[in-house]
């Protein structure tokens, strides 16, 4: 299943709304799915974007599913690495 794509801007102001969209999509998908998250549009972000991605990861794993993040911009990967969570966002 594919989650709603990550918006071009994902900062603190958009974080909760996007997370709610992902939670609703995951609830509709049930358990054990393979989840794809497209982050290729992400352009403007802060650390809230990483917090959202990690929250989505928790939701996915809690449902017994697997996941992959496609198109995460290099700047976001670098930020994830600096925070020590890069390996939690599989490409």
Backbone as numpy.savetxt, mean C-alpha at the origin, in Angstrom:
# Nx Ny Nz CAx CAy CAz Cx Cy Cz
-6.58 -10.18 -6.77 -7.42 -9.00 -6.77 -6.54 -7.77 -6.77
-7.05 -6.71 -7.34 -6.31 -5.46 -7.42 -6.99 -4.44 -6.52
-6.19 -3.82 -5.67 -6.69 -2.75 -4.79 -6.82 -1.46 -5.59
-7.56 -0.49 -5.05 -7.59 0.81 -5.71 -6.15 1.33 -5.87
-5.83 1.88 -7.03 -4.45 2.36 -7.22 -4.11 3.48 -6.24
-2.86 3.51 -5.86 -2.37 4.58 -4.99 -2.50 5.89 -5.75
-3.07 6.91 -5.12 -3.23 8.19 -5.84 -1.89 8.88 -6.06
-1.89 9.87 -6.93 -0.67 10.62 -7.23 -0.13 11.33 -5.99
-1.03 11.79 -5.14 -0.64 12.44 -3.89 -1.17 11.61 -2.73
-0.26 11.21 -1.86 -0.66 10.46 -0.66 0.14 11.00 0.52
-0.47 11.99 1.15 0.13 12.60 2.33 -0.83 12.37 3.50
-0.52 12.96 4.62 -1.36 12.79 5.80 -2.83 13.12 5.50
-3.05 14.13 4.68 -4.42 14.56 4.38 -5.23 13.51 3.63
-4.59 12.68 2.81 -5.30 11.67 2.02 -5.21 10.27 2.62
-4.37 10.08 3.60 -4.03 8.73 4.08 -5.25 7.94 4.55
-6.05 8.49 5.41 -7.18 7.74 5.98 -8.21 7.39 4.92
-8.49 8.31 4.02 -9.45 8.04 2.96 -9.00 6.91 2.05
-7.73 6.92 1.66 -7.23 5.86 0.80 -7.20 4.53 1.54
-6.80 4.54 2.80 -6.79 3.31 3.58 -8.20 2.73 3.71
-9.19 3.58 3.89 -10.58 3.11 3.95 -11.00 2.43 2.64
-10.57 2.99 1.50 -10.88 2.38 0.20 -10.26 0.99 0.10
-9.03 0.87 0.55 -8.34 -0.43 0.49 -9.00 -1.44 1.42
-9.37 -1.00 2.60 -10.05 -1.91 3.53 -11.36 -2.41 2.96
-12.12 -1.54 2.33 -13.39 -1.95 1.73 -13.17 -2.95 0.61
-12.16 -2.72 -0.22 -11.86 -3.65 -1.31 -11.41 -4.99 -0.77
-10.60 -4.99 0.27 -10.14 -6.24 0.86 -11.30 -7.01 1.50
-12.19 -6.31 2.14 -13.34 -6.97 2.77 -14.21 -7.66 1.72
-14.34 -7.04 0.57 -15.15 -7.61 -0.50 -14.46 -8.82 -1.14
-13.13 -8.88 -1.05 -12.38 -9.95 -1.72 -12.35 -11.23 -0.92
-12.60 -11.16 0.36 -12.53 -12.37 1.18 -11.12 -12.70 1.59
-10.88 -13.97 1.86 -9.58 -14.40 2.39 -8.78 -15.17 1.34
-7.48 -15.19 1.55 -6.59 -16.01 0.75 -6.28 -15.52 -0.65
-6.64 -14.33 -0.98 -6.41 -13.80 -2.33 -4.96 -13.38 -2.52
-4.57 -13.21 -3.76 -3.29 -12.56 -4.08 -3.64 -11.12 -4.41
-3.06 -10.20 -3.67 -3.43 -8.79 -3.76 -2.33 -8.01 -4.48
-2.74 -7.20 -5.43 -1.82 -6.35 -6.18 -2.16 -4.90 -5.88
-1.13 -4.14 -5.53 -1.30 -2.71 -5.26 -0.44 -1.94 -6.25
-1.07 -1.13 -7.07 -0.36 -0.34 -8.09 -0.04 1.04 -7.52
1.25 1.30 -7.35 1.69 2.58 -6.80 2.40 3.44 -7.84
2.23 3.10 -9.10 2.99 3.80 -10.14 2.60 5.27 -10.31
1.41 5.66 -9.90 0.99 7.06 -10.03 1.53 7.94 -8.91
2.01 7.33 -7.84 2.45 8.08 -6.66 3.57 9.06 -7.03
3.34 10.31 -6.73 4.32 11.35 -7.07 4.66 12.21 -5.85
3.64 12.63 -5.14 3.85 13.48 -3.96 3.41 12.69 -2.73
4.34 12.53 -1.79 4.03 11.72 -0.61 4.90 12.15 0.56
4.48 11.71 1.74 5.28 11.87 2.95 5.30 10.52 3.65
5.77 10.50 4.86 5.88 9.22 5.57 4.51 8.59 5.82
3.45 9.36 5.72 2.10 8.79 5.85 1.83 7.75 4.77
2.41 7.93 3.59 2.22 6.96 2.52 2.78 5.61 2.94
3.94 5.61 3.57 4.51 4.35 4.05 3.64 3.75 5.14
3.13 4.58 6.01 2.26 4.08 7.07 1.01 3.42 6.47
0.46 4.00 5.43 -0.71 3.43 4.77 -0.35 2.09 4.12
0.77 2.04 3.42 1.18 0.79 2.78 1.40 -0.31 3.81
1.97 0.03 4.93 2.18 -0.97 5.98 0.86 -1.39 6.62
-0.07 -0.47 6.73 -1.40 -0.83 7.26 -2.12 -1.75 6.29
-2.00 -1.48 4.99 -2.61 -2.36 4.00 -1.96 -3.74 4.09
-0.65 -3.77 4.25 0.06 -5.05 4.39 -0.51 -5.85 5.57
-0.70 -5.18 6.71 -1.26 -5.87 7.87 -2.63 -6.45 7.56
-3.46 -5.67 6.89 -4.81 -6.12 6.53 -4.74 -7.33 5.59
-3.86 -7.26 4.62 -3.71 -8.36 3.66 -3.28 -9.63 4.37
-2.25 -9.54 5.19 -1.73 -10.72 5.88 -2.73 -11.27 6.88
-3.51 -10.40 7.51 -4.51 -10.84 8.47 -5.61 -11.67 7.78
-5.77 -11.45 6.49 -6.77 -12.19 5.71 -6.17 -13.44 5.06
-4.93 -13.76 5.41 -4.29 -14.94 4.85 -3.93 -14.80 3.39
-3.78 -13.58 2.94 -3.49 -13.32 1.53 -2.01 -13.00 1.35
-1.60 -12.96 0.09 -0.25 -12.50 -0.27 -0.42 -11.20 -1.01
0.69 -10.46 -1.13 0.57 -9.20 -1.84 1.85 -8.79 -2.51
1.71 -7.87 -3.44 2.84 -7.29 -4.15 2.50 -5.82 -4.41
3.55 -4.99 -4.35 3.41 -3.56 -4.65 4.10 -3.32 -5.99
3.34 -2.87 -6.97 3.90 -2.61 -8.29 4.11 -1.12 -8.49
5.23 -0.78 -9.12 5.48 0.59 -9.54 5.79 1.58 -8.44
6.19 1.10 -7.27 6.52 2.04 -6.20 7.71 2.89 -6.63
7.57 4.21 -6.63 8.67 5.08 -7.09 9.94 4.87 -6.26
11.05 5.08 -6.91 12.35 4.88 -6.26 12.47 5.72 -4.99
11.99 6.95 -5.03 12.09 7.81 -3.82 11.35 7.18 -2.65
10.23 6.55 -2.92 9.47 5.89 -1.85 10.21 4.65 -1.37
10.85 3.92 -2.27 11.65 2.75 -1.86 12.83 3.18 -0.99
13.46 4.27 -1.36 14.57 4.79 -0.56 14.08 5.17 0.83
12.95 5.87 0.90 12.39 6.26 2.19 12.06 5.02 3.03
11.47 4.02 2.40 11.16 2.78 3.12 12.43 2.12 3.64
13.49 2.16 2.86 14.77 1.61 3.30 15.33 2.37 4.48
15.22 3.68 4.45 15.71 4.50 5.56 14.97 4.18 6.86
13.68 3.88 6.74 12.88 3.53 7.91 13.02 2.05 8.29
13.75 1.30 7.47 13.95 -0.11 7.77 12.78 -1.02 7.44
11.91 -0.58 6.53 10.73 -1.38 6.21 10.67 -1.73 4.72
11.73 -1.50 4.02 11.74 -1.76 2.57 11.39 -3.18 2.20
11.86 -4.14 2.99 11.60 -5.56 2.69 10.13 -5.94 2.91
9.38 -5.08 3.57 7.96 -5.37 3.81 7.07 -4.95 2.64
7.68 -4.31 1.64 6.93 -3.84 0.48 7.42 -4.57 -0.77
7.01 -5.83 -0.94 7.55 -6.64 -2.05 7.14 -6.12 -3.40
8.09 -6.13 -4.31 7.82 -5.67 -5.68 7.44 -6.85 -6.55
